């Protein structure tokens, strides 16, 4: 059988998390249309056709913001490539811009097989632009990759073919490394991700980037999981926005997270969310250490 680690990397907001969820056929990574939805490396296991895939979703690589937090996100994303048997570099199908070139600079000397994945080809409605776009990719870039494949995460186009290509480059092994698990991450991690995904999806643009979610309790019984969580906000003025009128927004966030948690755990979930103002959470050593 074939088994290996496949890292999905790229600049922010190119659809890495959507592709990751599609490849593993589960909703493990938060996926929205807004950048920096993914803050951690997230792995997911797929067993299919005598192949064991360990897909790894990574934060968008952004060298334009030089804050400590963004450096940590970049470090996490780039560290994944050194653990990979195969690297998927995801870009928008119709352009390779300066941010893509910066990613290329960081992976070009890695010996692992590299696949350039051109996403969002569904935007080429008449399918007449793609050949011209492919022909314009500079030879020095083409030569860095073992394969190039256009896909659409939105329409699941060429996803089966992508898996077949990945399989060619995975090492052969005698046994599974990840039996009977869907991820190496703990269950609490995904609940926190679902809550943060809902905040990014439902709140105004500024607010989600000033929040952090912690799981305070996770008690699992035969038919029910009881979870307590806290959303930390950086600005006191955001408190009323996150809670909403008569608690309506917090209820909406909780419902989104609860439904996704129930699908993942296949159990009823009772979720209680608190909101706390802490202007220093993003700079605290304890918070930054969770990303190391």
QUIFEN-V367239 format. One record per run of one state. SS is the DSSP state (a for helix, b for strand, c for the rest). FROM is the first residue (numbers start at 1). TO is the last residue. Records with the same first field share a line. If there is no record, write none. Layout:
SS: FROM-TO + FROM-TO
//
This chain:
c: 1-1 + 10-15 + 25-41 + 49-50 + 58-67 + 82-85 + 93-97 + 108-112 + 120-120 + 124-129 + 136-138 + 143-146 + 151-151 + 153-156 + 158-158 + 170-171 + 173-186 + 203-206 + 221-223 + 234-235 + 244-244 + 266-267 + 278-280 + 284-284 + 290-292
b: 2-9 + 42-48 + 51-57 + 86-92 + 113-119 + 147-150 + 152-152 + 157-157 + 172-172 + 211-220 + 224-233 + 268-277
a: 16-24 + 68-81 + 98-107 + 121-123 + 130-135 + 139-142 + 159-169 + 187-202 + 207-210 + 236-243 + 245-265 + 281-283 + 285-289
//
